[in-house]
Amino acid sequence: MKLNKKISLSLILILIINFIFLTNVFATEPPDIIAGAAYSVELSTGKVIFERNAHERKYPASTTKIMTALLTLENCELTDTATASYNAISIIPSGYSTAKIQVGETLSIENLLYALMLPSANEAANILAEHIAGSVASFATMMNTRAEELGCESTHFVNPNGIHNDDHYTTAYDLYLITKEAMKNETFRKIVATTTYTLPATEKYENNDRICKNTNQLIHPDKSKKASNYYYKYCIGVKTGYTTQAQNCLVSVASKDGLEFLNVVLDAGSTEDGLNGRFTDSIALFNNAYDNYAMDTLKSENDVIKTVEIKNATKKTKNLELLSKNTLTAFHNLAIDLASLEPEITFIEDFKAPIKKGEVVGTAKYIVDDLEYETEIIAGSDVEKSYIGIILIVAGIAVLIVAFIIAPKKKKKKYKKR
């Protein structure tokens, strides 16, 4: 009895140790960030890697300009021109960033987009809004309509630049939706990945000495010691933002090993070391994503998925290998062993012999980290139909017939008449 108790206690101890070990191996520590709201997503699959208060309303500051750029690209040609009105320039409050565009100055839409997205020129946003919709208010209506079309549920814009207004808000999730759509546009991608851009000479400026520098310090190393902490070589854009009410904001995208992650960081202050939280948080989110996730081959073309037995086949051909028709790649947490996953197989309605090699016989579906991957499955060899059953039935019938024919007939009894 005492021996059994010792064995039981030993088994329990082993289970506890194994549980602790497995937990340490497979659990991933969440990134240590200070932002009030954050959202990290793999773009090709939409897989959420991390979220914090993603649906909570926040002030977007100049990340608003992502929507302004999107609408501009959807409604204008890059070679079109727009002229700065007095209203577009004069309504910018003191202290907000500009590209020093003057009243009456004419610039191409392309130039205005670079001014909008790199140095975050607020007057460029107003100029574009008036050019497209006739007024800032009308353009804000367009922004809200487009946001609804993209699935945003907690966004309301009142201006095209993010200058603070209590009624101008969004969420980390909604900004993800807007940026995901904008990143489908190659021109947008090119602009937000640019570190510096020089505005041309105009009727207001004889020299082309207005250099637009990207405020997103993730995409270019800075000379200052503090800013050198912010460079992330895989980052390819997108947009910073700051107001006193919004605090530090950043929407960013990184590309590495065939994977693109989009991060939204809102309401981020400063770290204990005095570093800008929008950059340190974004780097932490990128590191978390690339350290723990990958896109790998789940099944290659013609890989064996399973071997099944076809009941009405000949003995020689009844064991059929089911092959993957296509190559399947899966996005997954590195803790998941893809080789150990079993698929859900669905066969075609008339799945029986005869079957030709290469014939589609069904589908195989894998569930990997809540994402579905499916491929058609094909026969790895010919399967011949077995006729042994029919032969046995025919033989049995023949035996019965022969037996009936050759069976001795019983003699009829004769009865005498009384």
C-alpha positions, 0 to 999 in steps of 0.5 A: 500500500505504501509502495502504491502511494509512493508511485502515485506521488511520483507520477503526480510530481512528474506530471507537474514538472512536465506541465511547468516545462511545457508551459515555459516552452510553448507560452510566449511572453506578451510584449512589454509596452506602455501604449494605452491601445495597440493592435498587431496583425499579420497582413496576409492572413489577418491573424491577430498577434497582440491587442490591447484596448483595440476597440477603445476610442482614442484620438488619432492625431496625424495618423488621420492622414492615412485616410486622407492619403487613401482618399486622395489616391482613390480620387486624384491623379498624381499629376493633377495640381491643387492651389493653396487657399487662404483658408487651408493655410490660415486655419492651422493652429500655431505649433502644428507641423507644416511644409511652409506652403504659401497661399496661392502656391500650386503643387502637384498631388504627388508633391502634396502627398509627400508633404502630407505623409513625411513631415506631416504637413497639416496645410497639405491635408487641407489643400487636398481636402478642398481640392477633392471635396470643395471644403474640409467639412465635405471631405470629412464626410467622405472620410467617415463614409469611407471608414464605414465602407471599410468596416470601421465602427468607432471612428469619426473624423472632423478634419483631414489632418488630426488637429485635435477635436474632441469629436475626432476619434478612432480605434486601433482596430479601425486604423488597422482596417484603414491602413490595410486598405491603403497598403494595397496601393503601391504609390502609398507604399512608396511614399510612406517608405521614403525617408526624405523628399524635396519639394520643387521650386514654385511661383512662391519658392525660386529654389527647391530647398524645402526638404520633407523629412519623414517623422517615422524614425523606425525607417531611418537612423537618426544622428542623435543618440536617443533616436538611434534606439528607434531604427528598425531596419525591416520597417517600410512605413507608415505614419506618426502622430502626436498631440497633447491629448492623443500622446504618441501615436504610430501606425507602422508596417515591417516586412521580413522573411515574406511576412508583413506585420502591421502595428497600431500604437496609440496613446503612448507616452515615454519610457522610464528612460525618456524614450518615445513610446510609439517607437519602442512599443512598435519595435517590441511588437515587431520583435514579438511577431517575428520571434514567435511566428513564421510562414512554413510549408504545411504540405508540398505538392504530391506529399502523402497526406494519408493512406486509405483502403478501398473496399471494392478494389483488388487486393493488389491496388486496394491501399491508396495513397492520398496526395496533396494536389497543391503546396500548402503554406501555413502561418503559425506560432512556432510552438505548433509542430506542423508535421504532427497535424492531422487533416479533416478529409472529405471524399467525393460522393462516388469514392470507390474503385475504379480510380485513376492515378491523379484523379481528384478524390476529395479535399484535406482541411487543416486548422492551424492556429485558428486559420484554415488551409485546404487543398484538393487530394488526388489518387497516388496510383490506379485502383482497379475494381475487384470482381471477386464478389460478382464471380462468387455470386455467379459461381454460387448461382451456377452451383445451385442450378447444377445441383438442382438439375442433377439432383435425383427425382423422387418417385411418385407413390402409386395408389391402388384403386379400392 
